[in-house]
Amino acid sequence: MCWGGCRRDFPVNIIETKELTRRFGKLEAVHRLTLAVPQGRVFALLGPNGAGKSTTITMLTNLIEPTSGAARVLGLDSRKLGKKEKAQIGYVSENQQLPLWMTVRKFLDYGLPFYPTWDRVVENTLLA
C-alpha cells in the first residue's frame, strides 16, 4: 500500500483501505477492512445482506466517515476528495434514499463535484 509515499514504478492503487471500521452504536458494520485495488483492475464487493458492502462504499465516497481506520481513493484521503476526483467516480446505490441528515442544499453541494457541467442557474431556479 502507499501510505507514506508512492514509488512511480509500481501500479498506483485506485482504492486503499487500512483497518477501515464503521460502527453504528453497538453494531460493527465494517471490521478492520484492509484492501488495495490496483489501477486498471476490475473489483467487486460481494457478500450477503448486512455484510458491510454499502457501508464501505459510502465511506469511500465520504457520505459517512469511518469510526476508525483510513481510506484512500485516487491517491487521496477519502474525506478530502475534490471536484476533480469526484468527477472520476461512478456509484449507484441499490437504495435510492437521500441521507436523512442532509438538507437538499447540502446534498446538492455534496453531489456537485460529481457533475462538472452542473448548471447552478438551473439549480437555483429549481430550488426557488
N, C-alpha and C positions, 0 to 999 in steps of 0.2 A: 504494500500500500504506500501511499505517497503523502504522508502527513507532514514531514519536515521539509520536503523539497523533492522535486521530481528529477530524475535523470531523463533527458530527452531521447536517449537511445532505447528506452523501454516504452511499450504502449501506454498511453495515458488511460487511466481508469475513468470512465464516464460517471460511474457511481461507486462510492465507497462508504461503508459504514464501519464504525468501531464501537462495539458493545452498545449499540443503539437500543434503548429501552424506553417503553412508554407504559405508564400505569394510569389507570382510571380508578381512583380510590384504592381498594384492595386488589382489584383485577390487574394483572400484568398482561397486557395485550401483546407486547413485543418484549422478548427477554434477551438482552445482550447480543443482538444480531451484528455479526461481523461478516462483511462480504465485500467483494470487489468485482465490478463488471467492466472488463476492458472495452475500450472504444472499438466500434465496429462489430460487436458481438450481439447476438440475439439472446435475450434473457427473459425469463418468465418467473413470476412468483406463483407457486401452486400450493394449494392446501385446502383443507375443509373450511367451512364457515367458522369464523371465530379464531382462525389461526394467526391473524395479525397482518394479513396482506394489505388490506386497505389502510390500516393504521400506518404501516411502513411507508406506503406511497404518500399519504398525507403529511408525514414527517419530512419526506424527501422534497416535497413541493412547498413546504413551510406553511401548510394550513394549520398544523398543530406542531408544537415544539416537543422534542423528546424530554422525558423525565431525566434521563442521563444518557451518556454516550455522545457520539458525534456522527454527522453525516456530511458527505461532500458530494456535490453534483456538478458536473462540468468543471471540476477542479476547485470549486468554491464551497465554503461552509454553506450548507443548505439554507441556513437562516439569513444569508446575505446575498441571495441571488438577485441580480439586477435585471433590467429590461432586456438586455442582450441575451442573457442566459435563459430567461423565462420564455423568450420568443422561440427558443430551440426545443422546448419541452412540449410534448403532447400527452394529455392524460384525460381519459373519460371514465368517470366513476360509474359503477353499477347503480349507485344510489344517487339519483339526481336531486338531492336535497341541499339547499344552501345552508352553510353553517349558521345555526340559530343565533350565535353570539355576535354575528356581523350585521351591521346595518347595510342597507342597499349601497350606500355611498362607499363604505369600507370594502364591500365585496367588489364593486366596480374598480376601485383603486387597486385592490389586490390583483384583479384579473387583467388590468390594462396592459402590463408589460408582455402578456402572452399574445397580444394583438398589436403589432407595431403600426398598423394602419388605422387604429381606432380613431373615430371621429368624436372629439369632445363636444363639438357643437351639437351633433345629433344626440349624444348622451344627455347633455344639459336640457335639450328640448324635451326629451322623453321623461326626465325627472321633474320637469316644471309642473 
